[in-house]
Amino acid sequence: MIGQILGDRYELLRELGCHLGRRTYLALDRYRYEQVVLQLLLFGGGMTWDDFKVFEREVAVLQTLDHPAIPRYLDYFEINTPDLKGFALVQT
């Protein structure tokens, strides 16, 4: 997956963590030329409907917050590639 581009914009640089259907990557935003963090919620791998609801709630909350100690929401999109299906949250 390293080197793969998601959302036609974010190039995966390095995996930061993996846990029950979630993966976190350091990525390069190819539009802004800055590093971002992508949290992926992927179908399969033990993901449940409750995991999806929690992920969507996390996205909704981050969109409303603005504090220097909290990662800033940048983007949210669906992933639908031959290898991956799920959703991505992009943060600073």
C-alpha positions in Angstrom: 0.0 0.0 0.0 2.9 2.4 0.5 3.1 4.6 -2.5 -0.6 4.2 -3.3 -2.6 7.3 -4.0 -6.0 7.6 -2.4 -8.7 10.1 -3.2 -6.7 11.2 -6.2 -4.6 13.3 -3.9 -3.0 11.5 -0.9 0.1 9.4 -1.4 0.7 6.9 1.4 4.2 7.2 2.9 4.3 5.1 6.0 1.9 3.0 8.2 1.6 4.5 11.7 -0.8 1.9 13.2 -3.3 -0.8 12.6 -6.2 -2.1 14.7 -9.4 -4.0 13.9 -10.3 -2.7 10.5 -8.6 0.6 11.0 -5.3 1.7 9.6 -3.4 4.9 10.1 -0.9 6.3 7.6 1.4 9.2 7.2 0.6 10.6 3.7 1.6 13.4 1.4 -1.1 15.7 0.2 0.0 16.1 -3.4 -2.1 19.3 -3.8 -0.7 21.2 -0.8 2.7 19.4 -0.6 2.4 18.8 3.1 2.2 15.7 5.3 -1.1 14.6 6.7 -2.5 11.7 8.6 -5.0 9.4 7.0 -7.2 7.2 9.2 -8.8 4.4 7.1 -11.8 2.4 8.1 -11.8 -0.6 5.8 -14.5 -3.2 5.2 -13.5 -6.7 6.2 -10.8 -7.3 8.8 -13.3 -7.3 11.7 -15.1 -4.0 11.0 -18.6 -3.8 12.4 -21.6 -1.5 11.8 -20.8 0.1 15.2 -17.2 0.8 14.1 -18.6 2.7 11.1 -21.0 4.7 13.3 -18.1 5.7 15.7 -15.9 6.6 12.7 -18.6 8.9 11.2 -19.2 10.5 14.6 -15.5 11.1 15.0 -15.5 12.9 11.6 -18.5 15.0 12.5 -17.0 16.1 15.8 -13.6 16.9 14.3 -15.2 19.1 11.7 -16.6 21.3 14.5 -13.4 21.6 16.6 -10.7 24.2 16.3 -8.0 23.9 19.0 -4.2 23.8 18.6 -3.9 20.6 20.6 -6.4 18.6 18.5 -5.7 17.4 15.0 -7.5 19.5 12.4 -10.1 17.9 10.1 -9.0 18.3 6.4 -11.0 15.9 4.3 -13.3 12.8 4.3 -13.9 10.5 1.4 -14.9 7.0 0.3 -12.3 4.5 -0.8 -13.3 2.2 -3.6 -10.3 0.6 -5.3 -9.8 -3.1 -6.3 -7.8 -3.7 -3.1 -9.5 -1.4 -0.6 -13.1 -0.5 0.3 -14.0 1.8 3.1 -13.6 5.4 4.2 -10.8 7.8 4.9 -10.5 10.7 7.4 -7.7 13.2 6.6 -6.2 15.2 9.5 -3.2 17.5 10.2 
